[in-house]
Amino acid sequence: MKHVEVFTWLLPPPAWTPKAKPYKSRWKMTVEEAAERGAIEPCAGTMEIRNQPETLEEISANLTSAWQKRTVKPSDTGGD
């Protein structure tokens, strides 16, 4: 598992509203994602560390039980 730091960021106001103030993002982003979106700075106290799976084994281990369960139909087993 890879540990990823994410933050809520201050985003610049829209260009069509010159008197608007920077606003908080609605979702948390990594530093790289924030740079792509032109974020100004991270909001204080919003850091969160998330675990990001890197291999197929880690991904399948983190699936919810609803995804792991498979409904077996009679046609699948050869019965009626």
Biopython code that builds the backbone (N, CA, C, O; Angstrom):
import numpy as np
from Bio.PDB.StructureBuilder import StructureBuilder

atoms = [
    (1, "MET", "N", (0.833, -1.188, 0.000)),
    (1, "MET", "CA", (0.000, 0.000, 0.000)),
    (1, "MET", "C", (0.873, 1.245, 0.000)),
    (1, "MET", "O", (1.906, 1.314, 0.666)),
    (2, "LYS", "N", (0.438, 2.184, -0.740)),
    (2, "LYS", "CA", (1.120, 3.467, -0.799)),
    (2, "LYS", "C", (0.325, 4.457, 0.047)),
    (2, "LYS", "O", (-0.896, 4.540, -0.089)),
    (3, "HIS", "N", (0.988, 5.200, 0.907)),
    (3, "HIS", "CA", (0.330, 6.214, 1.735)),
    (3, "HIS", "C", (0.362, 7.541, 0.985)),
    (3, "HIS", "O", (1.426, 8.004, 0.574)),
    (4, "VAL", "N", (-0.815, 8.153, 0.809)),
    (4, "VAL", "CA", (-0.937, 9.386, 0.040)),
    (4, "VAL", "C", (-1.532, 10.466, 0.936)),
    (4, "VAL", "O", (-2.557, 10.246, 1.583)),
    (5, "GLU", "N", (-0.891, 11.635, 0.975)),
    (5, "GLU", "CA", (-1.413, 12.771, 1.733)),
    (5, "GLU", "C", (-2.348, 13.574, 0.839)),
    (5, "GLU", "O", (-1.999, 13.921, -0.289)),
    (6, "VAL", "N", (-3.539, 13.867, 1.354)),
    (6, "VAL", "CA", (-4.495, 14.697, 0.628)),
    (6, "VAL", "C", (-4.935, 15.838, 1.538)),
    (6, "VAL", "O", (-4.932, 15.707, 2.762)),
    (7, "PHE", "N", (-5.311, 16.954, 0.931)),
    (7, "PHE", "CA", (-5.718, 18.153, 1.656)),
    (7, "PHE", "C", (-6.950, 18.758, 0.995)),
    (7, "PHE", "O", (-7.241, 18.485, -0.170)),
    (8, "THR", "N", (-7.671, 19.584, 1.753)),
    (8, "THR", "CA", (-8.642, 20.502, 1.168)),
    (8, "THR", "C", (-7.832, 21.725, 0.768)),
    (8, "THR", "O", (-6.977, 22.175, 1.531)),
    (9, "TRP", "N", (-8.086, 22.267, -0.410)),
    (9, "TRP", "CA", (-7.269, 23.356, -0.939)),
    (9, "TRP", "C", (-8.077, 24.622, -1.159)),
    (9, "TRP", "O", (-9.287, 24.569, -1.376)),
    (10, "LEU", "N", (-7.396, 25.763, -1.102)),
    (10, "LEU", "CA", (-8.009, 27.027, -1.511)),
    (10, "LEU", "C", (-7.822, 27.157, -3.015)),
    (10, "LEU", "O", (-6.705, 27.075, -3.524)),
    (11, "LEU", "N", (-8.915, 27.358, -3.707)),
    (11, "LEU", "CA", (-8.881, 27.499, -5.163)),
    (11, "LEU", "C", (-9.119, 28.962, -5.524)),
    (11, "LEU", "O", (-9.835, 29.664, -4.810)),
    (12, "PRO", "N", (-8.534, 29.428, -6.612)),
    (12, "PRO", "CA", (-8.731, 30.826, -7.007)),
    (12, "PRO", "C", (-10.171, 31.065, -7.448)),
    (12, "PRO", "O", (-10.837, 30.151, -7.934)),
    (13, "PRO", "N", (-10.646, 32.293, -7.278)),
    (13, "PRO", "CA", (-12.021, 32.592, -7.706)),
    (13, "PRO", "C", (-12.137, 32.537, -9.225)),
    (13, "PRO", "O", (-11.143, 32.686, -9.935)),
    (14, "PRO", "N", (-13.352, 32.324, -9.721)),
    (14, "PRO", "CA", (-13.549, 32.316, -11.173)),
    (14, "PRO", "C", (-13.184, 33.673, -11.785)),
    (14, "PRO", "O", (-13.369, 34.711, -11.149)),
    (15, "ALA", "N", (-12.677, 33.667, -12.997)),
    (15, "ALA", "CA", (-12.226, 34.893, -13.657)),
    (15, "ALA", "C", (-13.375, 35.862, -13.928)),
    (15, "ALA", "O", (-13.151, 37.071, -13.989)),
    (16, "TRP", "N", (-14.598, 35.359, -14.092)),
    (16, "TRP", "CA", (-15.723, 36.227, -14.432)),
    (16, "TRP", "C", (-16.320, 36.932, -13.206)),
    (16, "TRP", "O", (-17.240, 37.738, -13.348)),
    (17, "THR", "N", (-15.809, 36.638, -12.017)),
    (17, "THR", "CA", (-16.258, 37.342, -10.810)),
    (17, "THR", "C", (-15.050, 38.009, -10.156)),
    (17, "THR", "O", (-14.428, 37.417, -9.274)),
    (18, "PRO", "N", (-14.708, 39.224, -10.569)),
    (18, "PRO", "CA", (-13.481, 39.869, -10.118)),
    (18, "PRO", "C", (-13.432, 40.169, -8.613)),
    (18, "PRO", "O", (-12.338, 40.264, -8.057)),
    (19, "LYS", "N", (-14.560, 40.319, -7.948)),
    (19, "LYS", "CA", (-14.555, 40.648, -6.521)),
    (19, "LYS", "C", (-14.675, 39.416, -5.632)),
    (19, "LYS", "O", (-14.723, 39.539, -4.408)),
    (20, "ALA", "N", (-14.723, 38.244, -6.227)),
    (20, "ALA", "CA", (-14.878, 37.011, -5.449)),
    (20, "ALA", "C", (-13.583, 36.673, -4.714)),
    (20, "ALA", "O", (-12.494, 37.093, -5.103)),
    (21, "LYS", "N", (-13.738, 35.905, -3.646)),
    (21, "LYS", "CA", (-12.594, 35.487, -2.840)),
    (21, "LYS", "C", (-12.248, 34.037, -3.167)),
    (21, "LYS", "O", (-13.087, 33.305, -3.693)),
    (22, "PRO", "N", (-11.026, 33.619, -2.861)),
    (22, "PRO", "CA", (-10.695, 32.198, -3.025)),
    (22, "PRO", "C", (-11.641, 31.345, -2.185)),
    (22, "PRO", "O", (-12.116, 31.789, -1.140)),
    (23, "TYR", "N", (-11.912, 30.132, -2.633)),
    (23, "TYR", "CA", (-12.851, 29.259, -1.938)),
    (23, "TYR", "C", (-12.236, 27.890, -1.713)),
    (23, "TYR", "O", (-11.304, 27.490, -2.411)),
    (24, "LYS", "N", (-12.773, 27.169, -0.719)),
    (24, "LYS", "CA", (-12.278, 25.825, -0.402)),
    (24, "LYS", "C", (-12.790, 24.829, -1.429)),
    (24, "LYS", "O", (-13.931, 24.911, -1.883)),
    (25, "SER", "N", (-11.924, 23.885, -1.785)),
    (25, "SER", "CA", (-12.339, 22.829, -2.702)),
    (25, "SER", "C", (-13.352, 21.922, -2.003)),
    (25, "SER", "O", (-13.340, 21.797, -0.778)),
    (26, "ARG", "N", (-14.222, 21.297, -2.783)),
    (26, "ARG", "CA", (-15.228, 20.396, -2.210)),
    (26, "ARG", "C", (-14.671, 19.004, -1.963)),
    (26, "ARG", "O", (-15.271, 18.220, -1.227)),
    (27, "TRP", "N", (-13.549, 18.692, -2.559)),
    (27, "TRP", "CA", (-12.935, 17.374, -2.403)),
    (27, "TRP", "C", (-11.475, 17.556, -2.019)),
    (27, "TRP", "O", (-10.895, 18.624, -2.213)),
    (28, "LYS", "N", (-10.901, 16.517, -1.483)),
    (28, "LYS", "CA", (-9.490, 16.570, -1.093)),
    (28, "LYS", "C", (-8.638, 16.110, -2.268)),
    (28, "LYS", "O", (-9.018, 15.220, -3.029)),
    (29, "MET", "N", (-7.470, 16.745, -2.393)),
    (29, "MET", "CA", (-6.573, 16.454, -3.513)),
    (29, "MET", "C", (-5.141, 16.302, -3.015)),
    (29, "MET", "O", (-4.774, 16.817, -1.958)),
    (30, "THR", "N", (-4.348, 15.591, -3.793)),
    (30, "THR", "CA", (-2.918, 15.503, -3.520)),
    (30, "THR", "C", (-2.260, 16.800, -3.986)),
    (30, "THR", "O", (-2.895, 17.631, -4.634)),
    (31, "VAL", "N", (-0.994, 16.961, -3.651)),
    (31, "VAL", "CA", (-0.255, 18.155, -4.072)),
    (31, "VAL", "C", (-0.205, 18.235, -5.598)),
    (31, "VAL", "O", (-0.351, 19.316, -6.170)),
    (32, "GLU", "N", (0.000, 17.097, -6.253)),
    (32, "GLU", "CA", (0.082, 17.071, -7.721)),
    (32, "GLU", "C", (-1.250, 17.460, -8.360)),
    (32, "GLU", "O", (-1.280, 18.245, -9.308)),
    (33, "GLU", "N", (-2.354, 16.911, -7.841)),
    (33, "GLU", "CA", (-3.679, 17.246, -8.386)),
    (33, "GLU", "C", (-3.991, 18.723, -8.178)),
    (33, "GLU", "O", (-4.553, 19.377, -9.057)),
    (34, "ALA", "N", (-3.624, 19.242, -7.013)),
    (34, "ALA", "CA", (-3.880, 20.656, -6.719)),
    (34, "ALA", "C", (-3.089, 21.565, -7.655)),
    (34, "ALA", "O", (-3.601, 22.594, -8.097)),
    (35, "ALA", "N", (-1.849, 21.196, -7.960)),
    (35, "ALA", "CA", (-1.033, 21.996, -8.874)),
    (35, "ALA", "C", (-1.657, 22.030, -10.264)),
    (35, "ALA", "O", (-1.633, 23.066, -10.929)),
    (36, "GLU", "N", (-2.217, 20.904, -10.708)),
    (36, "GLU", "CA", (-2.878, 20.854, -12.023)),
    (36, "GLU", "C", (-4.094, 21.760, -12.076)),
    (36, "GLU", "O", (-4.415, 22.310, -13.130)),
    (37, "ARG", "N", (-4.772, 21.919, -10.948)),
    (37, "ARG", "CA", (-5.999, 22.732, -10.908)),
    (37, "ARG", "C", (-5.740, 24.181, -10.498)),
    (37, "ARG", "O", (-6.677, 24.974, -10.411)),
    (38, "GLY", "N", (-4.488, 24.531, -10.248)),
    (38, "GLY", "CA", (-4.151, 25.909, -9.916)),
    (38, "GLY", "C", (-4.499, 26.306, -8.491)),
    (38, "GLY", "O", (-4.791, 27.473, -8.228)),
    (39, "ALA", "N", (-4.474, 25.369, -7.584)),
    (39, "ALA", "CA", (-4.809, 25.665, -6.182)),
    (39, "ALA", "C", (-3.791, 26.621, -5.584)),
    (39, "ALA", "O", (-2.628, 26.645, -5.987)),
    (40, "ILE", "N", (-4.244, 27.403, -4.622)),
    (40, "ILE", "CA", (-3.393, 28.418, -4.014)),
    (40, "ILE", "C", (-2.576, 27.840, -2.864)),
    (40, "ILE", "O", (-1.351, 27.957, -2.852)),
    (41, "GLU", "N", (-3.247, 27.219, -1.902)),
    (41, "GLU", "CA", (-2.562, 26.639, -0.740)),
    (41, "GLU", "C", (-3.477, 25.650, -0.040)),
    (41, "GLU", "O", (-4.697, 25.728, -0.184)),
    (42, "PRO", "N", (-2.905, 24.717, 0.718)),
    (42, "PRO", "CA", (-3.749, 23.773, 1.468)),
    (42, "PRO", "C", (-4.378, 24.479, 2.667)),
    (42, "PRO", "O", (-3.770, 25.370, 3.260)),
    (43, "CYS", "N", (-5.584, 24.079, 3.015)),
    (43, "CYS", "CA", (-6.258, 24.631, 4.195)),
    (43, "CYS", "C", (-5.665, 23.989, 5.444)),
    (43, "CYS", "O", (-5.447, 22.778, 5.484)),
    (44, "ALA", "N", (-5.413, 24.788, 6.440)),
    (44, "ALA", "CA", (-4.794, 24.297, 7.673)),
    (44, "ALA", "C", (-5.666, 23.247, 8.345)),
    (44, "ALA", "O", (-6.884, 23.403, 8.423)),
    (45, "GLY", "N", (-5.043, 22.179, 8.830)),
    (45, "GLY", "CA", (-5.749, 21.150, 9.577)),
    (45, "GLY", "C", (-6.588, 20.186, 8.759)),
    (45, "GLY", "O", (-7.419, 19.471, 9.318)),
    (46, "THR", "N", (-6.392, 20.149, 7.449)),
    (46, "THR", "CA", (-7.226, 19.276, 6.620)),
    (46, "THR", "C", (-6.471, 18.080, 6.053)),
    (46, "THR", "O", (-7.022, 17.339, 5.239)),
    (47, "MET", "N", (-5.228, 17.877, 6.464)),
    (47, "MET", "CA", (-4.452, 16.761, 5.919)),
    (47, "MET", "C", (-5.055, 15.425, 6.329)),
    (47, "MET", "O", (-5.464, 15.231, 7.473)),
    (48, "GLU", "N", (-5.099, 14.522, 5.378)),
    (48, "GLU", "CA", (-5.605, 13.174, 5.611)),
    (48, "GLU", "C", (-4.662, 12.216, 4.884)),
    (48, "GLU", "O", (-4.242, 12.493, 3.760)),
    (49, "ILE", "N", (-4.333, 11.109, 5.507)),
    (49, "ILE", "CA", (-3.479, 10.114, 4.862)),
    (49, "ILE", "C", (-4.355, 8.959, 4.415)),
    (49, "ILE", "O", (-5.050, 8.343, 5.223)),
    (50, "ARG", "N", (-4.315, 8.673, 3.123)),
    (50, "ARG", "CA", (-5.117, 7.589, 2.558)),
    (50, "ARG", "C", (-4.200, 6.493, 2.050)),
    (50, "ARG", "O", (-3.086, 6.756, 1.598)),
    (51, "ASN", "N", (-4.678, 5.274, 2.129)),
    (51, "ASN", "CA", (-3.937, 4.122, 1.614)),
    (51, "ASN", "C", (-4.386, 3.864, 0.190)),
    (51, "ASN", "O", (-5.576, 3.689, -0.073)),
    (52, "GLN", "N", (-3.446, 3.840, -0.714)),
    (52, "GLN", "CA", (-3.753, 3.606, -2.122)),
    (52, "GLN", "C", (-3.146, 2.269, -2.541)),
    (52, "GLN", "O", (-1.924, 2.118, -2.525)),
    (53, "PRO", "N", (-3.985, 1.289, -2.920)),
    (53, "PRO", "CA", (-3.443, -0.008, -3.345)),
    (53, "PRO", "C", (-2.654, 0.128, -4.641)),
    (53, "PRO", "O", (-3.001, 0.918, -5.520)),
    (54, "GLU", "N", (-1.585, -0.661, -4.741)),
    (54, "GLU", "CA", (-0.719, -0.578, -5.922)),
    (54, "GLU", "C", (-0.728, -1.852, -6.759)),
    (54, "GLU", "O", (-0.448, -1.800, -7.956)),
    (55, "THR", "N", (-1.039, -2.980, -6.162)),
    (55, "THR", "CA", (-1.031, -4.239, -6.909)),
    (55, "THR", "C", (-2.443, -4.800, -6.995)),
    (55, "THR", "O", (-3.333, -4.381, -6.256)),
    (56, "LEU", "N", (-2.643, -5.753, -7.906)),
    (56, "LEU", "CA", (-3.963, -6.374, -8.044)),
    (56, "LEU", "C", (-4.363, -7.109, -6.769)),
    (56, "LEU", "O", (-5.542, -7.138, -6.415)),
    (57, "GLU", "N", (-3.393, -7.702, -6.078)),
    (57, "GLU", "CA", (-3.695, -8.407, -4.829)),
    (57, "GLU", "C", (-4.224, -7.439, -3.767)),
    (57, "GLU", "O", (-5.174, -7.754, -3.050)),
    (58, "GLU", "N", (-3.608, -6.268, -3.673)),
    (58, "GLU", "CA", (-4.061, -5.273, -2.706)),
    (58, "GLU", "C", (-5.435, -4.739, -3.072)),
    (58, "GLU", "O", (-6.269, -4.498, -2.200)),
    (59, "ILE", "N", (-5.665, -4.558, -4.357)),
    (59, "ILE", "CA", (-6.974, -4.075, -4.802)),
    (59, "ILE", "C", (-8.052, -5.094, -4.474)),
    (59, "ILE", "O", (-9.092, -4.730, -3.926)),
    (60, "SER", "N", (-7.827, -6.359, -4.794)),
    (60, "SER", "CA", (-8.844, -7.386, -4.540)),
    (60, "SER", "C", (-9.029, -7.616, -3.042)),
    (60, "SER", "O", (-10.125, -7.979, -2.616)),
    (61, "ALA", "N", (-7.994, -7.415, -2.236)),
    (61, "ALA", "CA", (-8.125, -7.583, -0.791)),
    (61, "ALA", "C", (-8.986, -6.486, -0.176)),
    (61, "ALA", "O", (-9.569, -6.686, 0.890)),
    (62, "ASN", "N", (-9.073, -5.341, -0.827)),
    (62, "ASN", "CA", (-9.827, -4.215, -0.285)),
    (62, "ASN", "C", (-11.232, -4.088, -0.859)),
    (62, "ASN", "O", (-11.953, -3.150, -0.518)),
    (63, "LEU", "N", (-11.628, -5.005, -1.712)),
    (63, "LEU", "CA", (-12.978, -4.957, -2.256)),
    (63, "LEU", "C", (-13.995, -5.230, -1.158)),
    (63, "LEU", "O", (-13.729, -5.992, -0.229)),
    (64, "THR", "N", (-15.143, -4.612, -1.270)),
    (64, "THR", "CA", (-16.192, -4.866, -0.292)),
    (64, "THR", "C", (-16.770, -6.248, -0.523)),
    (64, "THR", "O", (-16.626, -6.817, -1.606)),
    (65, "SER", "N", (-17.410, -6.776, 0.472)),
    (65, "SER", "CA", (-17.969, -8.115, 0.351)),
    (65, "SER", "C", (-19.033, -8.184, -0.743)),
    (65, "SER", "O", (-19.242, -9.243, -1.334)),
    (66, "ALA", "N", (-19.705, -7.071, -1.016)),
    (66, "ALA", "CA", (-20.720, -7.057, -2.068)),
    (66, "ALA", "C", (-20.089, -7.331, -3.429)),
    (66, "ALA", "O", (-20.718, -7.957, -4.282)),
    (67, "TRP", "N", (-18.872, -6.879, -3.644)),
    (67, "TRP", "CA", (-18.196, -7.127, -4.909)),
    (67, "TRP", "C", (-17.651, -8.537, -4.973)),
    (67, "TRP", "O", (-17.565, -9.126, -6.051)),
    (68, "GLN", "N", (-17.282, -9.079, -3.829)),
    (68, "GLN", "CA", (-16.702, -10.409, -3.822)),
    (68, "GLN", "C", (-17.742, -11.502, -3.984)),
    (68, "GLN", "O", (-17.438, -12.572, -4.511)),
    (69, "LYS", "N", (-18.957, -11.249, -3.539)),
    (69, "LYS", "CA", (-20.005, -12.268, -3.623)),
    (69, "LYS", "C", (-20.474, -12.391, -5.064)),
    (69, "LYS", "O", (-20.582, -11.401, -5.789)),
    (70, "ARG", "N", (-20.744, -13.593, -5.452)),
    (70, "ARG", "CA", (-21.263, -13.838, -6.791)),
    (70, "ARG", "C", (-22.511, -14.689, -6.645)),
    (70, "ARG", "O", (-22.498, -15.729, -5.985)),
    (71, "THR", "N", (-23.560, -14.246, -7.253)),
    (71, "THR", "CA", (-24.795, -15.006, -7.212)),
    (71, "THR", "C", (-24.702, -16.152, -8.213)),
    (71, "THR", "O", (-24.482, -15.925, -9.403)),
    (72, "VAL", "N", (-24.868, -17.363, -7.740)),
    (72, "VAL", "CA", (-24.817, -18.529, -8.609)),
    (72, "VAL", "C", (-26.235, -18.854, -9.053)),
    (72, "VAL", "O", (-27.125, -19.094, -8.237)),
    (73, "LYS", "N", (-26.421, -18.856, -10.364)),
    (73, "LYS", "CA", (-27.729, -19.177, -10.926)),
    (73, "LYS", "C", (-27.753, -20.662, -11.281)),
    (73, "LYS", "O", (-26.704, -21.248, -11.552)),
    (74, "PRO", "N", (-28.916, -21.268, -11.283)),
    (74, "PRO", "CA", (-29.006, -22.680, -11.664)),
    (74, "PRO", "C", (-28.406, -22.966, -13.037)),
    (74, "PRO", "O", (-27.851, -24.041, -13.262)),
    (75, "SER", "N", (-28.516, -22.011, -13.951)),
    (75, "SER", "CA", (-27.955, -22.232, -15.293)),
    (75, "SER", "C", (-26.426, -22.270, -15.276)),
    (75, "SER", "O", (-25.812, -22.853, -16.170)),
    (76, "ASP", "N", (-25.809, -21.653, -14.266)),
    (76, "ASP", "CA", (-24.350, -21.671, -14.160)),
    (76, "ASP", "C", (-23.822, -23.031, -13.739)),
    (76, "ASP", "O", (-22.719, -23.414, -14.127)),
    (77, "THR", "N", (-24.598, -23.766, -12.948)),
    (77, "THR", "CA", (-24.144, -25.057, -12.428)),
    (77, "THR", "C", (-24.597, -26.226, -13.309)),
    (77, "THR", "O", (-24.236, -27.374, -13.053)),
    (78, "GLY", "N", (-25.364, -25.941, -14.317)),
    (78, "GLY", "CA", (-25.828, -26.985, -15.209)),
    (78, "GLY", "C", (-27.173, -27.567, -14.787)),
    (78, "GLY", "O", (-27.727, -28.428, -15.470)),
    (79, "GLY", "N", (-27.695, -27.090, -13.653)),
    (79, "GLY", "CA", (-28.996, -27.573, -13.184)),
    (79, "GLY", "C", (-30.121, -26.739, -13.709)),
    (79, "GLY", "O", (-29.891, -25.712, -14.348)),
    (80, "ASP", "N", (-31.332, -27.159, -13.454)),
    (80, "ASP", "CA", (-32.527, -26.403, -13.915)),
    (80, "ASP", "C", (-33.068, -25.522, -12.864)),
    (80, "ASP", "O", (-34.059, -24.828, -13.090)),
]
sb = StructureBuilder()
sb.init_structure("model")
sb.init_model(0)
sb.init_chain("A")
sb.init_seg("    ")
for serial, (resi, resn, name, xyz) in enumerate(atoms, 1):
    if name == "N":
        sb.init_residue(resn, " ", resi, " ")
    sb.init_atom(name, np.array(xyz, "f"), 0.0, 1.0, " ", f" {name:<3s}", serial, name[0])
structure = sb.get_structure()
